[in-house]
Amino acid sequence: MATETPAQMAARFRKIAQDPKLPQAVKNTYLDKAIAVEKEAAKPTMAKGGAVVAKAPAMKAAKAPKAPAMKKAPALAVMIAVGKPKAKMAKGGSVKKGC
């Protein structure tokens, strides 16, 4: 079964809504469905900044040749704490006024 385009779906809903045997509430429902399909199809496909971004085709990354095994030195992390001395801090840890 082939899929319908939004324009074909809206046309089908509008054609169903023209049936004189249907009650007016059902006709209005089909017309609402047609409008919803048209609005969904009309949504902009632009990115947030306004530039249209085309997706690049997916490509497999080429494998790099393996280099001979080299021993790596362990990385060292140095952490330095910067802040006010404890004497100038209040009991809850907030800084006193005027310090």
mmCIF file of the C-alpha atoms, coordinates in Angstrom:
data_MODEL
# 
_entry.id   MODEL 
# 
loop_
_atom_site.group_PDB 
_atom_site.id 
_atom_site.type_symbol 
_atom_site.label_atom_id 
_atom_site.label_alt_id 
_atom_site.label_comp_id 
_atom_site.label_asym_id 
_atom_site.label_entity_id 
_atom_site.label_seq_id 
_atom_site.pdbx_PDB_ins_code 
_atom_site.Cartn_x 
_atom_site.Cartn_y 
_atom_site.Cartn_z 
_atom_site.occupancy 
_atom_site.B_iso_or_equiv 
_atom_site.pdbx_formal_charge 
_atom_site.auth_seq_id 
_atom_site.auth_comp_id 
_atom_site.auth_asym_id 
_atom_site.auth_atom_id 
_atom_site.pdbx_PDB_model_num 
ATOM 1  C CA . MET A 1 1  ? 0.000   0.000  0.000  1.00 0.00 ? 1  MET A CA 1 
ATOM 2  C CA . ALA A 1 2  ? 1.463   3.320  -1.041 1.00 0.00 ? 2  ALA A CA 1 
ATOM 3  C CA . THR A 1 3  ? 1.564   6.124  1.493  1.00 0.00 ? 3  THR A CA 1 
ATOM 4  C CA . GLU A 1 4  ? -0.428  9.253  0.819  1.00 0.00 ? 4  GLU A CA 1 
ATOM 5  C CA . THR A 1 5  ? 1.070   12.695 0.662  1.00 0.00 ? 5  THR A CA 1 
ATOM 6  C CA . PRO A 1 6  ? -0.417  15.310 2.993  1.00 0.00 ? 6  PRO A CA 1 
ATOM 7  C CA . ALA A 1 7  ? -2.142  16.977 0.034  1.00 0.00 ? 7  ALA A CA 1 
ATOM 8  C CA . GLN A 1 8  ? -3.783  13.695 -0.968 1.00 0.00 ? 8  GLN A CA 1 
ATOM 9  C CA . MET A 1 9  ? -4.914  13.043 2.603  1.00 0.00 ? 9  MET A CA 1 
ATOM 10 C CA . ALA A 1 10 ? -6.449  16.522 2.892  1.00 0.00 ? 10 ALA A CA 1 
ATOM 11 C CA . ALA A 1 11 ? -8.230  16.083 -0.452 1.00 0.00 ? 11 ALA A CA 1 
ATOM 12 C CA . ARG A 1 12 ? -9.613  12.716 0.679  1.00 0.00 ? 12 ARG A CA 1 
ATOM 13 C CA . PHE A 1 13 ? -10.905 14.180 3.949  1.00 0.00 ? 13 PHE A CA 1 
ATOM 14 C CA . ARG A 1 14 ? -12.548 17.096 2.110  1.00 0.00 ? 14 ARG A CA 1 
ATOM 15 C CA . LYS A 1 15 ? -14.209 14.700 -0.348 1.00 0.00 ? 15 LYS A CA 1 
ATOM 16 C CA . ILE A 1 16 ? -15.608 12.596 2.507  1.00 0.00 ? 16 ILE A CA 1 
ATOM 17 C CA . ALA A 1 17 ? -16.918 15.790 4.160  1.00 0.00 ? 17 ALA A CA 1 
ATOM 18 C CA . GLN A 1 18 ? -19.026 16.566 1.047  1.00 0.00 ? 18 GLN A CA 1 
ATOM 19 C CA . ASP A 1 19 ? -21.173 13.442 1.517  1.00 0.00 ? 19 ASP A CA 1 
ATOM 20 C CA . PRO A 1 20 ? -24.779 14.653 2.077  1.00 0.00 ? 20 PRO A CA 1 
ATOM 21 C CA . LYS A 1 21 ? -25.678 11.565 4.142  1.00 0.00 ? 21 LYS A CA 1 
ATOM 22 C CA . LEU A 1 22 ? -23.248 12.442 6.940  1.00 0.00 ? 22 LEU A CA 1 
ATOM 23 C CA . PRO A 1 23 ? -24.349 14.599 9.877  1.00 0.00 ? 23 PRO A CA 1 
ATOM 24 C CA . GLN A 1 24 ? -22.858 18.086 10.101 1.00 0.00 ? 24 GLN A CA 1 
ATOM 25 C CA . ALA A 1 25 ? -20.734 17.200 13.157 1.00 0.00 ? 25 ALA A CA 1 
ATOM 26 C CA . VAL A 1 26 ? -19.005 14.400 11.248 1.00 0.00 ? 26 VAL A CA 1 
ATOM 27 C CA . LYS A 1 27 ? -18.431 16.686 8.244  1.00 0.00 ? 27 LYS A CA 1 
ATOM 28 C CA . ASN A 1 28 ? -16.841 19.267 10.535 1.00 0.00 ? 28 ASN A CA 1 
ATOM 29 C CA . THR A 1 29 ? -14.599 16.588 12.021 1.00 0.00 ? 29 THR A CA 1 
ATOM 30 C CA . TYR A 1 30 ? -13.322 15.586 8.579  1.00 0.00 ? 30 TYR A CA 1 
ATOM 31 C CA . LEU A 1 31 ? -12.745 19.238 7.647  1.00 0.00 ? 31 LEU A CA 1 
ATOM 32 C CA . ASP A 1 32 ? -10.807 19.719 10.899 1.00 0.00 ? 32 ASP A CA 1 
ATOM 33 C CA . LYS A 1 33 ? -8.661  16.687 10.055 1.00 0.00 ? 33 LYS A CA 1 
ATOM 34 C CA . ALA A 1 34 ? -7.952  18.138 6.598  1.00 0.00 ? 34 ALA A CA 1 
ATOM 35 C CA . ILE A 1 35 ? -6.896  21.461 8.093  1.00 0.00 ? 35 ILE A CA 1 
ATOM 36 C CA . ALA A 1 36 ? -4.655  19.726 10.666 1.00 0.00 ? 36 ALA A CA 1 
ATOM 37 C CA . VAL A 1 37 ? -2.923  17.706 7.928  1.00 0.00 ? 37 VAL A CA 1 
ATOM 38 C CA . GLU A 1 38 ? -2.347  20.843 5.854  1.00 0.00 ? 38 GLU A CA 1 
ATOM 39 C CA . LYS A 1 39 ? -0.926  22.747 8.835  1.00 0.00 ? 39 LYS A CA 1 
ATOM 40 C CA . GLU A 1 40 ? 1.429   19.887 9.671  1.00 0.00 ? 40 GLU A CA 1 
ATOM 41 C CA . ALA A 1 41 ? 2.692   19.814 6.080  1.00 0.00 ? 41 ALA A CA 1 
ATOM 42 C CA . ALA A 1 42 ? 3.212   23.582 6.064  1.00 0.00 ? 42 ALA A CA 1 
ATOM 43 C CA . LYS A 1 43 ? 5.460   23.678 9.144  1.00 0.00 ? 43 LYS A CA 1 
ATOM 44 C CA . PRO A 1 44 ? 8.808   25.309 8.414  1.00 0.00 ? 44 PRO A CA 1 
ATOM 45 C CA . THR A 1 45 ? 11.777  23.007 8.055  1.00 0.00 ? 45 THR A CA 1 
ATOM 46 C CA . MET A 1 46 ? 14.326  25.657 8.973  1.00 0.00 ? 46 MET A CA 1 
ATOM 47 C CA . ALA A 1 47 ? 16.777  25.458 11.835 1.00 0.00 ? 47 ALA A CA 1 
ATOM 48 C CA . LYS A 1 48 ? 16.507  27.779 14.825 1.00 0.00 ? 48 LYS A CA 1 
ATOM 49 C CA . GLY A 1 49 ? 18.829  30.423 13.381 1.00 0.00 ? 49 GLY A CA 1 
ATOM 50 C CA . GLY A 1 50 ? 16.934  30.532 10.100 1.00 0.00 ? 50 GLY A CA 1 
ATOM 51 C CA . ALA A 1 51 ? 19.489  28.656 8.043  1.00 0.00 ? 51 ALA A CA 1 
ATOM 52 C CA . VAL A 1 52 ? 18.350  25.562 6.199  1.00 0.00 ? 52 VAL A CA 1 
ATOM 53 C CA . VAL A 1 53 ? 20.623  22.696 7.129  1.00 0.00 ? 53 VAL A CA 1 
ATOM 54 C CA . ALA A 1 54 ? 20.839  19.721 4.800  1.00 0.00 ? 54 ALA A CA 1 
ATOM 55 C CA . LYS A 1 55 ? 21.878  16.440 6.319  1.00 0.00 ? 55 LYS A CA 1 
ATOM 56 C CA . ALA A 1 56 ? 25.065  15.011 4.888  1.00 0.00 ? 56 ALA A CA 1 
ATOM 57 C CA . PRO A 1 57 ? 24.906  11.385 3.790  1.00 0.00 ? 57 PRO A CA 1 
ATOM 58 C CA . ALA A 1 58 ? 26.253  8.999  6.383  1.00 0.00 ? 58 ALA A CA 1 
ATOM 59 C CA . MET A 1 59 ? 29.700  7.686  5.560  1.00 0.00 ? 59 MET A CA 1 
ATOM 60 C CA . LYS A 1 60 ? 31.849  5.141  7.325  1.00 0.00 ? 60 LYS A CA 1 
ATOM 61 C CA . ALA A 1 61 ? 35.014  6.531  8.826  1.00 0.00 ? 61 ALA A CA 1 
ATOM 62 C CA . ALA A 1 62 ? 38.207  5.093  7.421  1.00 0.00 ? 62 ALA A CA 1 
ATOM 63 C CA . LYS A 1 63 ? 40.190  3.077  9.925  1.00 0.00 ? 63 LYS A CA 1 
ATOM 64 C CA . ALA A 1 64 ? 43.579  4.477  10.773 1.00 0.00 ? 64 ALA A CA 1 
ATOM 65 C CA . PRO A 1 65 ? 46.456  2.021  10.646 1.00 0.00 ? 65 PRO A CA 1 
ATOM 66 C CA . LYS A 1 66 ? 47.444  0.774  14.074 1.00 0.00 ? 66 LYS A CA 1 
ATOM 67 C CA . ALA A 1 67 ? 50.609  2.288  15.470 1.00 0.00 ? 67 ALA A CA 1 
ATOM 68 C CA . PRO A 1 68 ? 53.058  0.133  17.399 1.00 0.00 ? 68 PRO A CA 1 
ATOM 69 C CA . ALA A 1 69 ? 52.130  -0.190 21.072 1.00 0.00 ? 69 ALA A CA 1 
ATOM 70 C CA . MET A 1 70 ? 53.620  2.667  23.036 1.00 0.00 ? 70 MET A CA 1 
ATOM 71 C CA . LYS A 1 71 ? 53.744  2.898  26.790 1.00 0.00 ? 71 LYS A CA 1 
ATOM 72 C CA . LYS A 1 72 ? 51.992  5.987  28.073 1.00 0.00 ? 72 LYS A CA 1 
ATOM 73 C CA . ALA A 1 73 ? 52.827  7.690  31.324 1.00 0.00 ? 73 ALA A CA 1 
ATOM 74 C CA . PRO A 1 74 ? 49.888  7.982  33.719 1.00 0.00 ? 74 PRO A CA 1 
ATOM 75 C CA . ALA A 1 75 ? 48.184  11.357 33.620 1.00 0.00 ? 75 ALA A CA 1 
ATOM 76 C CA . LEU A 1 76 ? 48.379  13.443 36.787 1.00 0.00 ? 76 LEU A CA 1 
ATOM 77 C CA . ALA A 1 77 ? 45.577  15.723 37.908 1.00 0.00 ? 77 ALA A CA 1 
ATOM 78 C CA . VAL A 1 78 ? 46.434  18.783 39.972 1.00 0.00 ? 78 VAL A CA 1 
ATOM 79 C CA . MET A 1 79 ? 43.552  20.307 41.944 1.00 0.00 ? 79 MET A CA 1 
ATOM 80 C CA . ILE A 1 80 ? 43.899  23.808 43.384 1.00 0.00 ? 80 ILE A CA 1 
ATOM 81 C CA . ALA A 1 81 ? 41.173  25.214 45.628 1.00 0.00 ? 81 ALA A CA 1 
ATOM 82 C CA . VAL A 1 82 ? 40.573  28.940 45.432 1.00 0.00 ? 82 VAL A CA 1 
ATOM 83 C CA . GLY A 1 83 ? 38.451  30.718 48.003 1.00 0.00 ? 83 GLY A CA 1 
ATOM 84 C CA . LYS A 1 84 ? 38.366  32.812 51.138 1.00 0.00 ? 84 LYS A CA 1 
ATOM 85 C CA . PRO A 1 85 ? 40.022  31.611 54.329 1.00 0.00 ? 85 PRO A CA 1 
ATOM 86 C CA . LYS A 1 86 ? 37.754  29.846 56.827 1.00 0.00 ? 86 LYS A CA 1 
ATOM 87 C CA . ALA A 1 87 ? 38.231  32.606 59.442 1.00 0.00 ? 87 ALA A CA 1 
ATOM 88 C CA . LYS A 1 88 ? 36.257  35.046 57.273 1.00 0.00 ? 88 LYS A CA 1 
ATOM 89 C CA . MET A 1 89 ? 33.337  32.685 56.716 1.00 0.00 ? 89 MET A CA 1 
ATOM 90 C CA . ALA A 1 90 ? 30.211  32.548 58.856 1.00 0.00 ? 90 ALA A CA 1 
ATOM 91 C CA . LYS A 1 91 ? 28.948  29.408 60.520 1.00 0.00 ? 91 LYS A CA 1 
ATOM 92 C CA . GLY A 1 92 ? 26.827  28.297 57.545 1.00 0.00 ? 92 GLY A CA 1 
ATOM 93 C CA . GLY A 1 93 ? 29.594  28.897 55.058 1.00 0.00 ? 93 GLY A CA 1 
ATOM 94 C CA . SER A 1 94 ? 28.359  32.223 53.701 1.00 0.00 ? 94 SER A CA 1 
ATOM 95 C CA . VAL A 1 95 ? 30.743  35.179 53.660 1.00 0.00 ? 95 VAL A CA 1 
ATOM 96 C CA . LYS A 1 96 ? 30.258  37.847 56.345 1.00 0.00 ? 96 LYS A CA 1 
ATOM 97 C CA . LYS A 1 97 ? 29.484  41.411 55.325 1.00 0.00 ? 97 LYS A CA 1 
ATOM 98 C CA . GLY A 1 98 ? 32.390  43.856 55.440 1.00 0.00 ? 98 GLY A CA 1 
ATOM 99 C CA . CYS A 1 99 ? 35.159  41.330 55.037 1.00 0.00 ? 99 CYS A CA 1 
# 
